[in-house]
Amino acid sequence: MELEMKIVKKVAAAAMAMAVVFGAASLKPVAANAAQAGSETASVMEEENSFLSHQDEAYQNEFLRRVNSERAKAGLKPVQLGDSSHNSAAQERAKELASSYSYVRPNGQRDFTVFAENGIEDVSIGEDYMAGVSTPDAAVDQWMNIDFARERILNADATTMSVGHYEGGVYNNYWVLIFSYPENSYTSDYRQRVLDLVNAERANYGLQPLVMGDAKLTAAAQHRAEEIATVNSHVRPNGSKWYTVLSEYGVTDVASGENAAWGSVSPEEVVTAWMNSEGHRANILDPEARAMGVGYYYNSSSTWGHQWIQLFTK
């Protein structure tokens, strides 16, 4: 049984909950006469560009201060501000929101694909976006009252925050924060955290803990995580059933189940989703299960970015 993409509903609910208010348009000076127009227009443009650059830098610092204040309250490590490439990608997303106010970009792809397009290898945890409010503090105030947005700000794995702002469109101010971490930073940690979370759930039901699968079972799970980036199914790309991957990697234990998930950005999020699904919960709480292999794979070209697999054996 496949994990339903409940993240779509969460994203839609978060977007609908975002309050929209209107900002004020700014007035721009005009040249005094035709003879002076060329030089004065250039001067005005330089001043405006300089102002916008300083303004965006101020916005970035305000967001960094406020976000890290919220993370400190939660006992989390601070994030650092992304470099120019990161912030350019976030700036691109902010501008895109004026034409497509959604996690789906105007080109039909998901938000996280903007990183790959800008040559950034970070793993995107996700973005928070807002329109119509005039200050970073006002945006963070609203995000902290939206479960999905607050989870991104308080994601324990985040190391970098990229900031985008666009002035224009219907709502005048569009804001984007993208949270990320370096690629391949957490794969091993994720496996252990998934196991710990699963065993905590099993303990609640008086069940014996599972052991981490050996190298063969882990490799099989990782292979399946990569396969579901292209085929979102328990049927493999070659048309065979999921459990055939075990024999390919020399796993001799008897298969008892597979859980798959797409789009969850952390072990906590994915295990919660599995426990809220009857079929997936049954695999996690199978009293006959003995070992579990965990696969995690991030691919910015896939539909959901993050792919997760659990393989259970007896």
Sequence and secondary structure as in RCSB ss.txt:
>XXXX:A:sequence
MELEMKIVKKVAAAAMAMAVVFGAASLKPVAANAAQAGSETASVMEEENSFLSHQDEAYQNEFLRRVNSERAKAG
LKPVQLGDSSHNSAAQERAKELASSYSYVRPNGQRDFTVFAENGIEDVSIGEDYMAGVSTPDAAVDQWMNIDFAR
ERILNADATTMSVGHYEGGVYNNYWVLIFSYPENSYTSDYRQRVLDLVNAERANYGLQPLVMGDAKLTAAAQHRA
EEIATVNSHVRPNGSKWYTVLSEYGVTDVASGENAAWGSVSPEEVVTAWMNSEGHRANILDPEARAMGVGYYYNS
SSTWGHQWIQLFTK
>XXXX:A:secstr
     THHHHHHHHHHH              SSHHHHHHHHHHHHHHHHHHHHHHHHHHHHHHHHHHHHHHHHTT
    EE  HHHHHHHHHHHHHHTT  SSB TTS BTTHHHHHTT   EEEEEEEEES SSHHHHHHHHTTSHHHH
HHHT TT  EEEEEEEEETTTEEEEEEEEEE TTSSHHHHHHHHHHHHHHHHHHTT    EE  HHHHHHHHHHH
HHTTTS SSB TTS BTTHHHHHTT  S EEEEEEEES  SHHHHHHHHHTSHHHHHHHT TT  EEEEEEEE T
TSSSSEEEEEEEE 
